[in-house]
């Protein structure tokens, strides 16, 4: 059983790092709290009906006498929560951690057992596991696709080293959006650069692309989206860069940037609606949706209340918890994570998108 910490690429000698503070740990990716992007619906463990009760149709015609005009009833539709249990296990044999590596060297009395582990080492592994668990939740909830396929096999998933098992457990937010756009139940603003033929052409966004997207979604979304919930834009970093460049280049920049300096809790907004940056979308698309010629729809944005795109789970704690334990038989530490997961686009008229 190998250690999670592989020293094979390091040269160890008399001057190797002796303190944890002397090591450089790669920064985890920027991720805002999950609740910034989605409402978290707890108590979901199995297939559960979500009923939708529509409005009454038009009422009121001129009276025909003793028999009032008959009206149609409410329109009822439904969707279903259908969560999947997503899990992982990390294994770590403490005996494989080189004792020469002084920053994680065990006390002499612990050398006869593989159970003892340095606190800094334990915290490092758990911290990395929690971050990877959240990364998995973001990836699956946004890009899950039960019919996903690799480039060359009818799909857009990066072919090199692709494992569709990391993606095909459920239909995530973007797959549901594509279905809604095709059915003309979701309003779309088209980003022309997404369809161009090279990485360079895709990256060369026109000066007003972000503004056109923000304005198009604002004007295209059903007015009922403004009446309830926490309405937000969510955009790729590529579109944010384009938006910032426009503000810096135009005369309206000074007024907008002054407001930014006064209110750092919501640094970006359009027409009073906050803009959340989805760094995870950019890195997922760049890494996993690469055809070797272009990226698959690298510039994306949505406008919707966060309550309209909930993530369903059994309990919020399971999405953050790591269960660690030591098995004396295997002389191995185990780190387990598991959570029920589903993501739903509830009401199509309450979302507008750009891609």
C-alpha atoms as one frame of an Amber mdcrd trajectory, in Angstrom:
protein
   0.000   0.000   0.000   1.677   3.197  -1.103   1.739   6.518   0.691  -0.367
   9.379  -0.604   2.773  11.483  -0.290   5.173  10.286  -2.989   8.769  11.408
  -2.535  10.125   9.695  -5.639  10.610  12.997  -7.465  12.589  14.592  -4.610
  16.300  14.348  -3.927  16.818  13.924  -0.185  20.108  14.815   1.452  21.495
  16.486   4.529  19.837  19.789   3.660  16.284  18.720   2.936  13.419  20.654
   4.509  13.285  20.161   8.264  10.213  22.266   9.022   6.756  22.224   7.438
   7.114  25.984   7.028  10.057  25.409   4.674   7.923  23.502   2.183   5.854
  25.151  -0.530   2.362  23.728  -0.860   0.549  24.312  -4.140  -2.406  26.626
  -3.650  -5.834  25.099  -4.015  -8.041  26.638  -6.678 -10.196  29.614  -5.861
 -13.663  28.470  -4.827 -16.357  30.548  -3.207 -18.795  28.978  -0.754 -21.109
  26.550  -2.540 -24.097  28.542  -1.281 -22.900  31.508  -3.380 -23.844  29.532
  -6.474 -26.622  27.143  -5.435 -29.320  26.775  -2.829 -28.539  23.640  -0.782
 -31.610  21.414  -0.430 -31.021  18.881   2.338 -32.902  15.717   3.266 -32.627
  14.231  -0.250 -31.586  10.558  -0.253 -33.806   8.909  -2.824 -35.966   9.675
  -5.853 -38.362  12.392  -4.731 -41.084  14.192  -6.671 -40.894  17.967  -7.204
 -44.399  19.101  -8.235 -44.943  22.391 -10.065 -48.338  24.085  -9.806 -48.909
  26.462 -12.692 -51.142  29.499 -13.073 -54.788  29.541 -14.033 -55.366  30.322
 -17.725 -57.142  33.432 -18.964 -60.439  34.106 -17.215 -63.303  36.443 -17.986
 -65.579  36.488 -21.034 -68.829  38.307 -21.487 -71.539  36.492 -19.541 -73.881
  34.285 -21.526 -76.549  34.223 -18.842 -77.272  31.536 -16.243 -74.306  29.333
 -17.199 -70.959  31.064 -16.491 -68.138  30.572 -18.906 -66.134  27.437 -18.054
 -62.417  27.839 -17.414 -59.558  25.366 -17.650 -57.812  24.124 -14.507 -54.289
  24.520 -13.189 -51.428  23.125 -15.227 -49.443  20.610 -13.152 -45.953  19.345
 -14.054 -43.229  17.520 -12.167 -39.534  16.842 -11.936 -37.661  14.477  -9.656
 -34.745  14.627  -7.321 -32.726  11.526  -8.189 -29.494  11.805  -6.207 -26.502
   9.561  -6.594 -24.189   8.610  -3.747 -20.780   9.965  -4.741 -17.851   8.576
  -2.756 -14.087   8.124  -2.696 -11.415   6.499  -0.565  -7.819   7.631  -0.130
  -5.271   5.239   1.383  -2.030   6.153   3.076   0.595   3.815   4.497   2.620
   5.769   7.016   5.417   3.217   6.784   6.167   4.368   3.245   6.889   7.954
   4.288  10.652   8.182   4.200  12.054   8.657   7.666  14.838  10.767   6.183
  12.291  13.458   5.419  12.670  15.433   8.612   9.673  17.755   8.229   7.401
  14.749   8.828   9.729  12.547  10.879   8.104  10.567  13.670   9.328  10.339
  17.212  11.674   7.432  17.992   9.064   5.680  20.127   6.671   5.645  17.163
   9.003   3.975  14.699   7.762   0.491  15.587   4.193   1.274  14.565   2.745
   2.743  11.376  -0.269   4.158  13.159   1.302   7.316  14.489   1.229  10.270
  12.137   2.524  13.791  12.500  -0.321  16.269  13.105   0.850  18.558  10.312
   0.908  15.631   7.901  -2.595  14.502   8.950  -3.983  18.032   8.609  -2.376
  18.382   5.188  -3.961  15.189   3.860  -7.411  15.974   5.294  -7.265  19.533
   3.968  -6.380  18.315   0.489  -9.122  15.674   0.623 -11.790  18.216   1.614
 -10.741  20.532  -1.191 -10.836  17.712  -3.752 -14.293  16.672  -2.472 -15.655
  20.200  -3.026 -13.991  20.275  -6.446 -15.834  17.043  -7.303 -19.178  18.509
  -6.191 -18.642  21.609  -8.340 -17.580  19.502 -11.336 -20.462  17.042 -11.165
 -23.203  19.569 -10.351 -22.207  21.793 -13.282 -20.881  19.379 -15.907 -22.375
  15.991 -15.113 -23.840  14.323 -18.199 -25.261  10.801 -18.266 -24.530  10.580
 -22.007 -21.063  12.140 -21.926 -18.579  10.942 -24.551 -14.995  11.729 -25.477
 -13.720  13.707 -28.442 -13.673  11.330 -31.390 -16.455   9.281 -29.851 -19.244
  11.735 -30.493 -18.635  13.962 -27.478 -16.601  16.899 -26.195 -14.733  15.388
 -23.229 -10.950  15.608 -23.519  -9.894  12.272 -24.973  -6.479  11.901 -23.314
  -6.878   9.892 -20.124 -10.630  10.487 -19.983 -12.689   8.438 -17.524 -16.393
   9.009 -18.157 -17.165   7.565 -14.725 -16.228  10.919 -13.212 -19.021  12.613
 -15.193 -21.906  10.295 -16.126 -23.619   9.722 -12.758 -26.207  12.477 -13.337
 -27.212  15.313 -15.655 -25.760  18.505 -14.235 -26.741  22.129 -14.644 -25.224
  22.739 -18.081 -26.694  19.576 -19.579 -30.130  20.669 -18.344 -29.537  24.146
 -19.778 -28.633  22.743 -23.202 -31.824  20.669 -23.137 -33.893  23.739 -22.235
 -32.311  25.872 -24.964 -32.989  23.156 -27.546 -36.621  23.020 -26.396 -36.794
  26.851 -26.505 -37.787  27.006 -22.821 -34.503  28.688 -21.799 -33.499  32.065
 -23.271 -30.009  32.120 -24.791 -27.644  34.900 -25.824 -25.123  33.530 -28.333
 -21.396  34.183 -27.905 -20.058  34.016 -31.457 -16.442  33.478 -30.374 -17.359
  30.138 -28.786 -17.928  28.727 -32.264 -14.661  29.867 -33.836 -12.027  27.439
 -35.114  -8.925  27.925 -32.911  -7.987  28.614 -29.310  -6.690  32.057 -30.291
  -9.848  33.056 -32.130 -12.009  31.858 -29.243  -9.938  33.842 -26.750 -10.083
  37.091 -28.755 -13.412  38.330 -27.421 -14.888  41.461 -28.928 -14.804  44.583
 -26.771 -18.460  44.414 -25.725 -19.088  40.651 -25.529 -19.537  40.572 -21.742
 -21.790  43.636 -21.790 -23.864  42.141 -24.606 -24.240  38.934 -22.576 -25.219
  40.661 -19.345 -27.678  42.924 -21.146 -29.074  40.121 -23.302 -29.741  37.875
 -20.314 -31.278  40.744 -18.321 -33.637  41.618 -21.147 -34.401  38.018 -22.131
 -35.268  36.507 -18.767 -38.884  36.222 -17.634 -39.837  39.149 -15.322 -40.901
  36.662 -12.625 -37.218  35.898 -12.019 -36.892  39.367 -10.472 -39.675  38.831
  -7.958 -38.236  36.199  -5.658 -34.991  34.621  -4.579 -31.422  35.793  -4.794
 -30.923  36.767  -8.438 -27.304  36.543  -9.594 -25.165  36.465 -12.664 -22.626
  33.633 -12.738 -19.906  34.018 -15.352 -16.625  32.484 -16.443 -13.463  34.417
 -15.620 -12.998  34.995 -19.354 -16.198  37.071 -19.450 -15.286  38.897 -16.254
 -11.962  39.895 -17.826 -13.841  41.263 -20.817 -16.255  43.160 -18.552 -13.412
  44.685 -16.522 -11.576  45.767 -19.674 -14.692  47.543 -20.915 -15.114  49.382
 -17.609 -11.494  50.482 -17.664 -11.704  51.697 -21.238 -14.996  53.586 -21.093
 -15.985  56.789 -19.380 -18.368  54.948 -17.045 -15.397  53.194 -15.442 -14.673
  55.842 -12.817 -18.186  55.799 -11.383 -18.351  52.014 -11.374 -14.907  51.552
  -9.851 -15.722  54.106  -7.151 -18.687  51.953  -6.157 -16.447  48.889  -6.144
 -14.084  50.549  -3.686 -16.984  51.397  -1.362 -18.601  47.952  -1.413 -16.092
  45.127  -1.501 -18.674  42.491  -0.522 -20.177  42.687  -4.025 -17.272  43.883
  -6.202 -18.976  43.200  -9.530 -22.557  43.879 -10.562 -24.687  44.855 -13.535
 -27.872  46.876 -13.116 -27.694  46.177  -9.398 -27.455  42.383  -9.789 -24.326
  40.761  -8.302 -21.892  38.952 -10.602 -20.321  35.762  -9.237 -17.177  34.521
 -10.966 -17.076  30.765 -11.656 -13.355  30.089 -11.740 -14.201  26.385 -11.552
 -16.008  26.581 -14.910 -12.922  28.011 -16.639 -10.499  25.424 -15.306 -12.894
  22.505 -15.896 -13.510  23.528 -19.503  -9.820  24.212 -20.173  -8.720  20.847
 -18.755 -11.536  18.454 -19.533 -13.311  19.903 -22.582 -10.371  20.328 -24.937
 -10.691  18.998 -28.488  -6.950  19.731 -29.133  -8.087  22.450 -31.540 -10.615
  24.449 -29.486 -12.279  24.351 -26.109 -15.943  23.389 -25.881 -17.898  26.603
 -25.161 -15.200  28.301 -23.038 -17.226  31.469 -22.404 -20.426  30.937 -20.421
 -22.814  32.821 -18.156 -26.175  32.413 -16.479 -28.665  34.726 -14.798 -31.020
  33.088 -12.314 -31.958  33.083  -8.622 -29.695  30.657  -6.755 -32.869  29.057
  -5.391 -33.763  28.026  -8.946 -30.663  25.831  -9.318 -30.501  23.925  -6.014
 -28.110  21.138  -5.159 -29.874  18.268  -3.409 -28.095  16.237  -0.742 -28.855
  14.227   2.370 -27.145  16.717   4.665 -24.790  19.622   4.152 -22.215  18.256
   6.605 -21.492  15.213   4.433 -20.243  17.475   1.641 -17.487  18.756   3.931
 -16.698  15.778   6.146 -13.814  13.329   5.773 -13.882  10.133   7.823 -10.328
   9.043   8.692  -9.392   5.805  10.453  -6.474   3.422  10.861  -6.642  -0.294
  10.079  -4.099  -2.305  12.083  -4.402  -5.323   9.798  -3.471  -3.349   6.675
  -1.310  -0.902   8.656  -2.926   1.788   6.554  -4.777   5.029   7.098  -8.039
   5.416   5.184  -9.778   8.664   4.304 -13.382   8.297   3.134 -15.724  10.898
   1.733 -19.295  10.414   0.529 -22.331  12.554  -0.175 -25.654  12.250  -1.952
 -25.724  14.669  -4.858 -28.109  15.997  -7.474 -28.534  19.368  -9.165 -31.750
  20.715 -10.632 -32.784  23.520 -12.910 -36.280  23.986 -11.541 -38.104  26.621
 -13.625 -36.736  27.235 -17.097 -38.393  30.639 -17.445 -36.390  31.885 -14.463
 -33.016  31.426 -16.106 -31.284  33.123 -19.022 -27.935  31.962 -20.350 -25.111
  33.011 -22.627 -22.699  30.690 -24.425
